[in-house]
Amino acid sequence: AEGSEVCFGPTAVIAIGDIRLALRSLPGYEWDTGMYTSVGLALRHAALVFVKSSSHFRVAYGPHAARILAADTPGATVGNMRRL
């Protein structure tokens, strides 16, 4: 999409077999699917999409998902408040 470099910084897609990794240089929130579509990746063709986001990704990515798995990773935005 036009202007994706402004939002994500320089971005590259790395192919490893059937796996496609969209790597961007700037951090950001996954509030829309533009991270993938701006570099030519179609969510409908993906068996798995990983989004590093605490919860707000659900509005944009939820309609594309058969199910959502939430990882309980360490850090300031940990999903399990007892681990904070």
N, C-alpha and C positions, 0 to 999 in steps of 0.2 A: 504494500500500500504506500502511496505517496506520503512522505514525511516520516516513515517508520524509523529512519536513522535519528531523527530529532527525539523521538520517544525512547528508543532503546539504545542509541549510540551505534557504532559500527557493530554489525551482527553477521554471524556466519552460520551456515548449516553444514554440519559434519556428517558424512555417511559412513556407517560401519555395518556392512552387510545390509540387512533390511531396517536397521535402526537409523533414525534421523535425529540429530541433536541440534536444536536451535540455541546457539550461544550468543549472548549479547554482552556488551561491555559496560552497560549502565544498569544499576539496580532499578527495580520498579515493582509496582503492584500488578497482579494478574487480574485486572478488573474487566478485561475483554480478551477475545481470542486473537487479537492483532499480532501478538508475539509470533504466532505460527503462520497466520495467513499472510502477513507482510513479507515473509520469506518463501512463499509458495507452498507451504505445507497445509494440506486439507485435513481437518480433524476427522472427517467421515472415513478417511482411509487408514486411520491409526487404530491399532489394537489397544494401545495404552498411551495416555498423555499424562505427563508429570507436570504439575504446576506447584511452584513454591509459593504458597500463600496460605494464610490462616483460615479465612472463611469467605471473603468477598468474591472469590472466583466462581462460586456456585451459580450466580445469576447467569453469567455468560457461558460457562462450561457445562453446567447441569443438563441443559437440553441435549447435549451431545453424548452424555454418559449413560451407559447401562447401569453403572454403579460408581460410587465415589468411595475411595479408600483414603482415610486420613492418617497420616504418619504422625506419631507422637515424638517429635524430635526435640532436642534440648535447645535452650535459648530463651530470649526475652518474649517470644511469641508462642511459647509452648502451649499445646492444647490442653494438657493436664495441669491445672493450676497448682496442684499439690507438689509438682516437680519444680515450680518456678523458684 
